[in-house]
Amino acid sequence: MATKFLTFLFVVAVAFTAWCQNLDSLTYAEGQILSAETQQPILAKITYMSLPYGNIVGVINGDKYSFPMFEGAKYSITVEASGFLPAKYMLDPGEANESNRVNKDIELTFGSNKKHEAGEVMLLNNLIFQVGKSRINPESYPELELVVNMMKENDDMIIQLEGHTDYQGDESENMKLSKQRVEAVKDYLVSKGIKSKRIQTKAYGGTAPLSRDNTPEAHRINRRVELRILQN
């Protein structure tokens, strides 16, 4: 009996050691949420999601964040705080330091005087198209006007519009539709005085969904246009 018990303890010890080693080898994303004006901490809602499929999703409320980046996946992180403009970034485990940490402090700007940085990704939440078409719904114009104003206030800014559909239906048709939609957005911005050379476009079709869940809500969030700042 004593031998069996000792064997059991040995197995548990080995398993625990392996578990600890796995934790030690994990890469963690971490950082603070700060006011760009005062550099003081801000209480915010921090949402993170593994890419490209959104298999891992988490929400943290506070002025700092820390979470493991499982399986070497990249993560998107969205930060929202009352009175501040939201911010969205992509975190890459390939940029981890020697301590397996991806450190990214995120600064939020109060009101509309935001200094946009290269690499920032903005989801155009209120951009609405007719179902299955590239025609922009007039309800989308106020959000597009914000993009126009942002680019007029930042003369050196170059952006990339990235179009996504859900993954249902024909792949080639989805790719075609996502291309037509980002081109429609580009045409709108150009019509408002933004130079064409400052706007690049990229179509993904349904190849980069945020969620693989087969639900109406998941398909809705997969259908999106994102604005990536390439230069500012």
PATOR-403484 format. One record per residue: x, y, z of N, C-alpha, C, CB in turn. Coordinates in steps of 0.02 Angstrom, whole numbers. Glycine has a CB too. Layout:
residues N
X;Y;Z;X;Y;Z;X;Y;Z;X;Y;Z
...
***
This chain:
residues 232
41;-60;0;0;0;0;43;63;0;-47;0;60
95;63;42;140;120;46;175;132;-21;193;110;101
194;77;-55;227;85;-120;181;117;-171;251;17;-146
117;96;-171;69;125;-218;58;200;-204;2;88;-214
56;216;-138;45;285;-120;104;329;-142;34;292;-44
165;303;-132;224;340;-153;226;348;-228;287;304;-129
205;296;-264;202;300;-337;153;354;-360;182;232;-367
95;355;-324;45;405;-339;72;476;-328;-18;394;-296
107;486;-272;136;551;-258;187;571;-310;168;551;-189
226;522;-334;276;536;-385;244;558;-450;320;474;-397
190;524;-470;154;541;-531;125;612;-526;98;490;-546
96;627;-468;67;694;-457;121;747;-461;31;697;-389
179;732;-430;234;780;-431;259;793;-501;291;755;-387
264;740;-541;287;747;-611;237;788;-651;297;678;-643
173;774;-642;121;811;-678;121;884;-659;52;780;-665
129;897;-594;130;967;-570;190;1004;-598;130;969;-493
247;971;-600;307;1002;-627;298;1019;-701;368;956;-618
269;972;-738;256;984;-809;208;1041;-819;229;921;-843
158;1045;-776;109;1099;-781;142;1166;-768;52;1088;-730
185;1169;-717;221;1231;-702;267;1251;-759;261;1223;-637
300;1201;-790;344;1216;-846;305;1243;-905;382;1154;-866
245;1216;-917;203;1242;-971;183;1314;-958;141;1199;-980
168;1330;-894;151;1399;-877;211;1445;-888;128;1403;-804
269;1421;-870;330;1461;-878;345;1476;-951;389;1426;-846
326;1430;-996;341;1438;-1067;289;1480;-1104;347;1370;-1100
233;1495;-1070;181;1534;-1103;204;1606;-1113;117;1532;-1062
179;1636;-1167;190;1707;-1178;130;1745;-1150;201;1723;-1253
143;1800;-1116;90;1841;-1088;89;1910;-1120;98;1846;-1011
29;1935;-1131;21;2005;-1151;4;2045;-1089;-35;2012;-1206
34;2104;-1082;20;2144;-1023;35;2217;-1037;61;2119;-964
2;2260;-999;13;2331;-1007;-35;2371;-964;6;2351;-1079
-28;2436;-968;-70;2482;-931;-113;2522;-979;-27;2530;-887
-169;2548;-953;-212;2592;-991;-203;2662;-962;-288;2569;-988
-181;2709;-1004;-162;2775;-980;-197;2830;-1020;-87;2784;-984
-205;2887;-988;-228;2947;-1024;-170;2975;-1064;-256;3000;-974
-181;2988;-1128;-128;3016;-1170;-108;3086;-1146;-150;3018;-1243
-156;3123;-1117;-142;3191;-1096;-106;3194;-1029;-207;3230;-1092
-127;3154;-980;-100;3159;-912;-54;3102;-892;-157;3163;-863
-55;3048;-932;-17;2987;-916;-40;2954;-851;58;3004;-910
-101;2970;-830;-130;2938;-771;-169;2876;-791;-176;2988;-732
-172;2825;-747;-210;2764;-763;-284;2778;-774;-202;2712;-707
-315;2740;-819;-386;2747;-834;-420;2680;-824;-396;2773;-908
-476;2681;-789;-517;2621;-783;-552;2609;-850;-568;2626;-725
-544;2550;-878;-570;2537;-945;-595;2465;-950;-516;2550;-998
-634;2454;-1002;-654;2386;-1021;-607;2362;-1075;-730;2384;-1045
-572;2307;-1061;-521;2282;-1106;-544;2214;-1133;-452;2275;-1070
-556;2210;-1197;-579;2148;-1228;-524;2120;-1273;-644;2160;-1269
-507;2057;-1262;-456;2026;-1304;-484;1964;-1339;-393;2008;-1263
-457;1950;-1398;-483;1894;-1438;-427;1865;-1480;-542;1918;-1484
-421;1798;-1480;-370;1766;-1520;-388;1771;-1594;-361;1692;-1500
-336;1775;-1635;-346;1781;-1707;-319;1719;-1743;-311;1845;-1734
-349;1699;-1800;-402;1735;-1835;-472;1713;-1818;-393;1727;-1909
-480;1660;-1777;-546;1629;-1769;-585;1650;-1707;-537;1556;-1769
-553;1686;-1662;-589;1707;-1602;-607;1650;-1556;-651;1743;-1622
-566;1597;-1554;-579;1540;-1511;-573;1559;-1437;-532;1483;-1527
-531;1607;-1422;-520;1628;-1353;-539;1701;-1347;-446;1616;-1331
-586;1716;-1302;-609;1785;-1292;-609;1799;-1217;-680;1796;-1323
-589;1858;-1198;-590;1876;-1127;-603;1950;-1118;-525;1857;-1094
-628;1968;-1060;-642;2038;-1043;-611;2053;-975;-719;2053;-1042
-574;2109;-971;-543;2131;-909;-567;2202;-895;-465;2127;-913
-587;2216;-834;-606;2283;-814;-553;2309;-766;-676;2284;-781
-521;2365;-784;-469;2392;-741;-423;2439;-779;-429;2337;-710
-368;2459;-747;-321;2504;-780;-259;2468;-805;-301;2559;-732
-260;2402;-803;-205;2362;-831;-231;2294;-852;-148;2354;-778
-193;2259;-892;-214;2194;-916;-155;2146;-917;-245;2199;-986
-171;2083;-912;-122;2029;-919;-160;1965;-936;-79;2020;-854
-141;1933;-991;-173;1870;-1010;-125;1827;-1050;-238;1884;-1050
-132;1761;-1046;-88;1716;-1082;-107;1713;-1156;-90;1645;-1052
-56;1709;-1199;-67;1703;-1271;-57;1630;-1290;-19;1751;-1311
-110;1591;-1286;-105;1519;-1296;-89;1502;-1369;-170;1485;-1276
-52;1448;-1378;-38;1418;-1443;-3;1466;-1492;-102;1393;-1474
30;1517;-1465;67;1563;-1508;23;1605;-1553;114;1525;-1550
-41;1613;-1535;-87;1651;-1578;-78;1725;-1568;-160;1631;-1564
-92;1763;-1621;-97;1836;-1614;-165;1853;-1584;-87;1871;-1684
-168;1911;-1551;-229;1931;-1518;-246;2003;-1537;-223;1924;-1441
-311;2017;-1545;-334;2086;-1550;-355;2108;-1480;-393;2093;-1602
-343;2171;-1466;-363;2198;-1400;-398;2264;-1412;-301;2207;-1353
-457;2271;-1383;-497;2332;-1390;-507;2362;-1321;-566;2317;-1424
-494;2427;-1316;-498;2461;-1251;-550;2517;-1256;-429;2489;-1230
-597;2518;-1209;-650;2568;-1208;-656;2597;-1138;-717;2537;-1231
-662;2663;-1134;-670;2697;-1070;-715;2757;-1080;-601;2719;-1041
-755;2772;-1030;-803;2827;-1034;-766;2893;-1044;-846;2830;-971
-788;2931;-1095;-759;2996;-1109;-697;2995;-1152;-742;3029;-1046
-675;2935;-1172;-615;2928;-1213;-632;2891;-1278;-560;2890;-1174
-593;2905;-1329;-601;2869;-1392;-575;2797;-1384;-565;2905;-1449
-610;2748;-1411;-586;2679;-1405;-523;2668;-1446;-640;2630;-1427
-486;2617;-1429;-425;2600;-1465;-424;2524;-1476;-361;2623;-1427
-396;2505;-1533;-390;2434;-1549;-321;2420;-1578;-446;2412;-1599
-289;2367;-1553;-223;2349;-1577;-219;2273;-1587;-168;2373;-1528
-168;2252;-1623;-152;2181;-1629;-88;2167;-1591;-146;2159;-1704
-88;2115;-1550;-29;2095;-1511;-1;2031;-1540;-47;2087;-1436
64;2031;-1552;99;1976;-1586;147;1943;-1537;136;2001;-1649
138;1878;-1523;185;1843;-1477;256;1843;-1503;162;1772;-1465
265;1854;-1568;332;1857;-1596;371;1918;-1572;328;1859;-1671
337;1966;-1540;370;2025;-1514;383;2021;-1439;327;2086;-1529
379;1960;-1412;390;1950;-1340;463;1964;-1322;370;1879;-1319
473;1987;-1260;541;1999;-1236;571;1934;-1207;542;2055;-1183
628;1939;-1175;662;1880;-1148;623;1847;-1092;731;1899;-1123
577;1883;-1062;535;1856;-1008;468;1830;-1034;524;1909;-955
463;1821;-1100;401;1797;-1131;343;1844;-1117;384;1727;-1106
357;1909;-1121;305;1959;-1110;300;2005;-1171;320;2000;-1047
238;2016;-1194;225;2067;-1246;198;2127;-1209;175;2041;-1302
239;2177;-1199;220;2236;-1161;192;2290;-1207;280;2263;-1120
131;2312;-1194;100;2364;-1234;56;2408;-1190;58;2333;-1292
82;2466;-1171;40;2515;-1137;-3;2550;-1190;83;2567;-1098
-66;2559;-1173;-113;2588;-1221;-138;2655;-1195;-173;2541;-1234
-128;2707;-1235;-149;2774;-1217;-216;2791;-1251;-96;2825;-1236
-262;2816;-1211;-327;2838;-1236;-330;2914;-1235;-385;2808;-1195
-361;2942;-1286;-366;3014;-1293;-438;3036;-1279;-344;3037;-1362
-444;3086;-1237;-509;3114;-1221;-536;3154;-1280;-506;3158;-1158
-600;3146;-1295;-631;3184;-1349;-606;3163;-1416;-619;3258;-1339
-596;3210;-1462;-579;3194;-1531;-507;3212;-1551;-626;3230;-1577
-465;3234;-1503;-397;3254;-1519;-349;3196;-1513;-375;3311;-1474
-364;3144;-1549;-324;3083;-1543;-265;3083;-1591;-368;3022;-1556
-207;3064;-1564;-149;3055;-1606;-147;2981;-1627;-83;3076;-1569
-164;2969;-1689;-168;2901;-1714;-98;2876;-1732;-215;2896;-1775
-84;2814;-1713;-18;2785;-1725;-21;2734;-1781;9;2754;-1661
35;2727;-1818;39;2674;-1868;30;2607;-1834;107;2677;-1906
-9;2564;-1865;-24;2499;-1836;-91;2495;-1802;29;2480;-1788
-120;2553;-1787;-185;2554;-1754;-239;2529;-1803;-203;2624;-1729
-285;2489;-1777;-340;2463;-1818;-406;2487;-1788;-339;2385;-1822
-447;2516;-1830;-512;2542;-1809;-567;2503;-1844;-518;2618;-1822
-613;2478;-1805;-671;2444;-1833;-725;2496;-1847;-697;2388;-1786
-748;2499;-1909;-801;2546;-1927;-869;2514;-1909;-799;2565;-2004
-888;2524;-1845;-945;2489;-1818;-1012;2506;-1851;-951;2503;-1745
-1018;2568;-1873;-1082;2591;-1900;-1083;2596;-1975;-1099;2658;-1871
-1039;2557;-2007;-1038;2555;-2080;-1086;2500;-2103;-966;2542;-2107
-1138;2520;-2138;-1192;2474;-2156;-1199;2471;-2232;-1259;2495;-2123
-1202;2410;-2259;-1213;2400;-2331;-1280;2365;-2341;-1156;2357;-2362
-1308;2374;-2400;-1366;2334;-2418;-1346;2260;-2420;-1395;2357;-2487
-1391;2217;-2400;-1375;2146;-2393;-1350;2118;-2460;-1437;2107;-2370
-1291;2087;-2458;-1262;2055;-2517;-1238;2103;-2570;-1311;2011;-2546
-1235;2169;-2554;-1215;2218;-2604;-1162;2264;-2575;-1275;2259;-2628
-1134;2307;-2619;-1083;2354;-2597;-1109;2425;-2590;-1025;2352;-2645
-1173;2434;-2596;-1203;2501;-2590;-1205;2521;-2517;-1274;2502;-2621
-1176;2579;-2501;-1172;2602;-2432;-1239;2632;-2411;-1115;2653;-2424
-1263;2610;-2353;-1325;2639;-2326;-1311;2710;-2301;-1353;2594;-2268
-1356;2757;-2316;-1345;2826;-2294;-1335;2834;-2218;-1404;2868;-2315
-1360;2786;-2179;-1349;2788;-2107;-1275;2784;-2089;-1387;2731;-2073
-1233;2762;-2137;-1162;2755;-2125;-1123;2821;-2133;-1134;2704;-2171
-1155;2870;-2164;-1118;2931;-2182;-1087;2967;-2122;-1164;2978;-2218
-1123;2972;-2065;-1091;3007;-2008;-1025;2975;-1987;-1139;3007;-1949
-1021;2909;-1987;-957;2878;-1967;-904;2889;-2021;-968;2802;-1956
-923;2886;-2084;-875;2899;-2137;-850;2971;-2135;-905;2883;-2205
-893;3017;-2114;-872;3087;-2108;-819;3094;-2053;-932;3132;-2093
-823;3053;-2001;-772;3054;-1949;-705;3032;-1978;-793;3008;-1890
-706;2983;-2023;-644;2961;-2056;-617;3017;-2100;-657;2897;-2098
-662;3050;-2137;-640;3106;-2180;-607;3160;-2137;-701;3137;-2218
-639;3178;-2082;-611;3231;-2039;-544;3210;-2009;-660;3248;-1983
-539;3146;-1989;-477;3121;-1961;-420;3127;-2011;-485;3048;-1940
-433;3110;-2074;-381;3113;-2125;-364;3185;-2145;-402;3073;-2186
-413;3229;-2141;-399;3300;-2156;-358;3332;-2100;-465;3338;-2167
-368;3308;-2039;-330;3335;-1982;-260;3305;-1979;-368;3320;-1917
-249;3250;-2014;-184;3216;-2014;-161;3209;-2087;-188;3146;-1979
-128;3260;-2113;-112;3263;-2184;-66;3206;-2207;-80;3329;-2200
-26;3179;-2162;22;3126;-2181;-7;3056;-2173;84;3132;-2140
-68;3052;-2151;-97;2986;-2136;-111;2947;-2201;-162;2993;-2096
-90;2884;-2201;-107;2837;-2254;-143;2778;-2221;-43;2813;-2294
-199;2758;-2249;-238;2705;-2219;-247;2646;-2267;-306;2731;-2197
-266;2590;-2239;-286;2532;-2279;-354;2509;-2256;-233;2474;-2273
-401;2507;-2302;-468;2482;-2288;-470;2407;-2300;-522;2519;-2331
-490;2369;-2251;-489;2296;-2255;-560;2268;-2250;-444;2267;-2199
-581;2235;-2303;-649;2211;-2306;-656;2137;-2289;-677;2223;-2375
-707;2120;-2249;-720;2052;-2228;-794;2035;-2237;-697;2041;-2155
-807;1975;-2258;-876;1949;-2257;-878;1892;-2206;-898;1923;-2329
-937;1863;-2197;-938;1801;-2158;-913;1744;-2204;-1011;1785;-2131
-907;1684;-2176;-877;1629;-2215;-930;1585;-2248;-833;1587;-2170
-992;1607;-2248;-1044;1568;-2280;-1043;1581;-2356;-1114;1586;-2251
-1070;1533;-2393;-1077;1543;-2465;-1014;1531;-2504;-1102;1611;-2478
-1014;1555;-2566;-959;1543;-2613;-899;1587;-2596;-982;1557;-2685
-840;1556;-2591;-780;1592;-2571;-762;1648;-2620;-721;1544;-2564
-765;1634;-2684;-747;1684;-2734;-795;1743;-2733;-744;1653;-2803
-859;1729;-2723;-908;1783;-2719;-898;1825;-2657;-979;1753;-2720
-880;1793;-2602;-866;1831;-2540;-805;1876;-2550;-854;1782;-2482
-755;1851;-2582;-695;1891;-2595;-712;1951;-2639;-639;1848;-2628
-752;1938;-2691;-773;1991;-2737;-813;2044;-2700;-814;1963;-2795
-859;2022;-2657;-902;2070;-2621;-861;2112;-2572;-957;2032;-2582
-814;2081;-2537;-773;2119;-2490;-730;2170;-2526;-729;2072;-2448
-707;2154;-2585;-668;2202;-2625;-712;2260;-2648;-636;2167;-2686
-771;2244;-2671;-816;2296;-2694;-835;2344;-2638;-880;2265;-2725
-843;2317;-2577;-863;2359;-2522;-808;2407;-2500;-883;2316;-2463
-746;2383;-2496;-692;2429;-2476;-680;2481;-2531;-627;2391;-2461
-689;2461;-2594;-682;2510;-2648;-738;2563;-2644;-684;2474;-2716
-797;2542;-2623;-852;2590;-2615;-836;2640;-2560;-918;2553;-2600
-807;2616;-2506;-787;2661;-2452;-732;2709;-2476;-763;2621;-2389
-685;2682;-2512;-631;2724;-2539;-660;2778;-2585;-580;2682;-2578
-706;2759;-2628;-737;2807;-2674;-771;2863;-2635;-788;2773;-2720
-804;2845;-2580;-838;2896;-2539;-787;2945;-2510;-878;2863;-2482
-732;2919;-2483;-681;2963;-2452;-649;3008;-2505;-627;2920;-2417
-636;2980;-2564;-607;3019;-2618;-655;3075;-2639;-589;2975;-2678
-720;3059;-2640;-770;3109;-2660;-773;3167;-2611;-839;3077;-2666
-747;3156;-2551;-747;3208;-2499;-680;3245;-2496;-763;3178;-2432
-636;3232;-2545;-575;3271;-2549;-512;3236;-2525;-584;3331;-2512
-517;3172;-2506;-458;3135;-2484;-424;3106;-2546;-477;3078;-2433
-359;3116;-2553;-322;3092;-2611;-322;3016;-2613;-251;3119;-2611
-332;2990;-2674;-337;2917;-2683;-274;2881;-2660;-350;2901;-2756
-216;2912;-2670;-152;2879;-2653;-143;2869;-2578;-93;2919;-2680
-185;2903;-2538;-181;2895;-2465;-224;2838;-2440;-201;2960;-2431
-258;2804;-2485;-305;2751;-2464;-289;2687;-2502;-378;2772;-2477
-267;2637;-2467;-256;2571;-2495;-314;2526;-2475;-189;2541;-2471
-325;2473;-2513;-380;2427;-2497;-354;2355;-2499;-439;2436;-2545
-386;2314;-2459;-369;2243;-2458;-432;2203;-2442;-313;2227;-2406
-445;2151;-2482;-505;2110;-2473;-486;2042;-2444;-542;2101;-2541
-522;2021;-2394;-510;1956;-2362;-566;1906;-2374;-499;1966;-2288
-623;1930;-2399;-680;1884;-2405;-698;1856;-2337;-664;1827;-2454
-707;1791;-2334;-724;1759;-2270;-665;1722;-2240;-781;1712;-2279
-604;1739;-2259;-545;1701;-2238;-519;1720;-2169;-489;1710;-2287
-543;1775;-2140;-517;1796;-2074;-575;1815;-2028;-469;1856;-2082
-618;1766;-2012;-675;1782;-1968;-652;1795;-1896;-725;1725;-1969
-689;1836;-1861;-676;1847;-1790;-704;1790;-1749;-706;1913;-1767
-755;1756;-1775;-785;1700;-1739;-804;1645;-1789;-848;1724;-1700
-796;1583;-1766;-816;1525;-1806;-883;1497;-1784;-763;1471;-1802
-915;1529;-1737;-981;1506;-1715;-1031;1513;-1772;-1005;1546;-1652
-1074;1464;-1779;-1125;1465;-1832;-1190;1494;-1805;-1136;1393;-1860
-1187;1559;-1789;-1245;1594;-1762;-1254;1659;-1800;-1238;1607;-1686
-1314;1687;-1802;-1324;1751;-1836;-1279;1806;-1809;-1397;1773;-1830
-1270;1809;-1743;-1228;1860;-1713;-1155;1853;-1734;-1234;1858;-1637
-1131;1791;-1736;-1061;1779;-1757;-1052;1800;-1830;-1042;1705;-1748
-1100;1782;-1872;-1095;1801;-1943;-1097;1877;-1950;-1151;1768;-1984
-1136;1910;-1908;-1142;1983;-1912;-1075;2016;-1896;-1196;2008;-1864
-1042;1994;-1842;-979;2028;-1823;-923;2011;-1873;-958;2007;-1752
-931;1955;-1909;-880;1938;-1959;-885;1983;-2021;-888;1865;-1981
-945;2010;-2034;-954;2055;-2091;-935;2125;-2069;-1028;2052;-2117
-876;2148;-2091;-851;2211;-2064;-800;2242;-2111;-819;2199;-1996
-789;2306;-2101;-733;2342;-2134;-690;2371;-2078;-759;2398;-2184
-626;2358;-2081;-579;2385;-2033;-532;2435;-2067;-538;2328;-1999
-513;2485;-2029;-468;2537;-2055;-401;2530;-2018;-499;2608;-2044
-350;2514;-2055;-283;2507;-2027;-240;2568;-2046;-249;2440;-2051
-210;2599;-1997;-167;2657;-2009;-97;2632;-2027;-165;2704;-1947
-76;2646;-2088;-11;2625;-2111;44;2676;-2097;-13;2611;-2186
24;2739;-2097;73;2793;-2087;37;2854;-2058;109;2811;-2154
71;2888;-2012;44;2950;-1986;100;2992;-1956;-12;2936;-1933
***
